[in-house]
């Protein structure tokens, strides 16, 4: 039986994933306002991925016989100094997501709630990829610094990014 404490943590994470989508939509809007359509697309795809994550929590909560509850979201940051700043803030956000998922995993482990531990394994692995991806992009942006050709090549590369939900 899943404790109320664990259900609350799962609901909080579901809502944080929806909030994460808004964080990335704000970053996409910033990039679009700077006519950086590829970077905007990167963040739009990221937002779609976060909504997918939120729905995984939504479905899991319902599947274990509890109710998913939607809460109010914080307003995201809407202004950035640069694309690099947006990605740096994105990395910090992903680290916060990781910490929250680890905290839920700790509750599930303490309660010996095996179904939740199995469910969270996918998210733990996903967060390693998310943080690595953001870090790699930040490193590229720092390396190309003032090389406008390289910057626009990266923008063009991100214009082709698409979200494909992983096979279950």
Beta strands, then each sheet from edge to edge (+ up, - down):
end
